[in-house]
Amino acid sequence: MAQNATIYKVELSVSDMDRHYYETHKLTVAKHPSETDERLMVRILAFALNARDHLEMTKGLSTDDEPDIWQKSLSGEIDLWVALRLPSEKVLHQSCNKAGKVIVYPYGGRNAEMWWDKVRNGTTRFDNLEVINFPETETSALAELASRSMKLQINIQDGDVMVGVDESFVYVTPDIWKGAA
């Protein structure tokens, strides 16, 4: 018998001084049975870094042809495609053709570095692609904050991120491997 997703209730307060975005989002996040706490927290962090009206979490791990997070226009086009995995060059190409902007957040230390070494040269033709890595020690620390009911405060300033839950804080410094043209 297949396991069901675990539901997480998240109150996410985003203070993004870089984009002048200040909102609180009440999210119901389904954690796939094969998803780790680290991946769940990276997904929430990616949501916060791109937070805006109409941004949505998708089915993620359970669907191959959808990103983890997206924003669609009122007419149904995909404005923003956010992926957390280490997609192949083929998947990157398909994603960049489907969406106005694509952001990939690799993480996982050496695995992410090896993936980037493999696909880097093939990404130069994608002007709408950004690749932003999260250091492994920081994403591991984020995993320690995970709980089924969370009140997260995420502050973003000068590209640095502070994630707070109660009295615990994790600082994340995203590393831009490829910026959009």
N, C-alpha and C positions, 0 to 999 in steps of 0.2 A: 504494500500500500504506500502510495506516494505521500510524502510529508507536505503539509500546507505551509504557506508563507507565515512568518511571524509578523504581527502588526506592531509598529512603533508609532507612538504619538509624539510629535515634535512641535514645540513652540520655538520658532526660529526668529530671533531678533537680529536683523542685519543693520549695521551702521557702517556704510561704505563711504568713507570720506573722499576717496578717489573719484567716485561717480556721483557723489551727493545723493545717495539712495539710503533712505532710512525707513524701514518697514518691518513689521512682524508678520510672519507667515505661520499659519497653523497647518502642519503637514501630517498626513497619515501615510506612513511609508511602509510598504510591504517588503520584508526582508526574505528573499528567496532562500530555501533550505540550504543551498550550497554557497550562499553569500556569507562572507566573514564580517565580523564587527568592523574591521578595518575598511573594507570596501563600502559598507553602509555609511560610515562616517565620512569617507572621501566623497561619496555621492551627495551627502548633505552639504559638505563643504563646497563642492562644485555648484550646487544649487545656489548657495549663498553668494558665491563669487559672480554669478550671472543673474542674480535675482532681479526680477522685473514683473510687471503684470503679464499674465497669461503664460508664464513659464511653468512647465509641467514635468513631473517625473513620469516615465513610461513604464512599460512592463520589464524593461531592462534585460536582465539575464535570461528571462524566459522567451525572449523574442530576438531573433538574429537580425531582422531588418529594421530595427528601431534603435535609436540611441538610448542612453540612460535618462537623459533629460532633453526636452526640446521646447521650442516656442514656435507656434504656427501663427501665420497671419490670419486675418479674418476670412480670407478667401481660401485658406487651407494649405498655402505654401509653407514650407519649413524655413523659417527665418534663422533659427539657431539649432544646431545639432551638437550635443555634448556627450562625449563617450569617455568611459573610464578604462576601458581595456587596452590591450596592445594590438590594435587592428592591423591586418595585413595591408600591403600597399593597394591591393584590389579593393578592400573595404574602404580605405581612405578615399580612393578615387570615386567610388560610388557615393559615399557620404558627401564629398565636396560637390558632386553633380546634383545632389538632391537638395542641398541647403545653401542659403545665402552665406552663412558663416558656420564653420566647424571648429570645435575646440576639443582636443583630446588631452585628458589628464592621465598620463601614465604614472604609476607608482610601483614600488616593489624593489627598489634598489638596483641591483645588478641586472635582473631580468629586464627592467625598463631600459637600462642603458644599452644592453645588447640588442633589444628591439629597435631602439633609436638608431644605433649604428647600422642596422640592417636596412631600415626604411628611409633614413634621412635624405639621401640623394634623390630618391624618387618623389619627395614631397616638395621640391623646389618649384614645381609647376602649379602648385595649388596656392593661389593668392588669398583664398578665403579660409585657409587652415592655420590654426594656432596649436602648438604643442607646449603644454606647461606641466612640468614634472613636480611631484611632491616628494621630498626626501623621506626615505624609509623610516628613519628614527621618529620623524614627526607624525607620519601616518600611523605608526605603531602606537604612539602616545595617544592619538585621537581615538583609537580602538578602545582604550581603557576608559574613555568617557561614556561609552555607549550604554544606554539603558532603555527599557521599553517605554518609558515616559520621560522625556527630556525637555528642559528649558535651556536652549542654547543661545548664547550671546556671541555673535561673530562681529568683530571690529576689523575693518580693513583700512589701512592707511599706508600710502607710499608703497603699495604692493605687498606689504607684510600683513599677516593675518593673525589675530588672536581669537582663539576659540575658548569660551568659558562655559562651564557647567558648575553651578553652585560656587564653591571656593576653589575649584580646579581649573587650571588654564593650560592650554597648549598653544605654542607659537609655531606658525607655519610660514616658511619663506618659499613661495613658489619660484621655481627656476624655469624661466622662459627659454625653451629649446628652439622654438620657431614662432615668430610673431607674424600676424597677418600683414599682408602688403598694403 
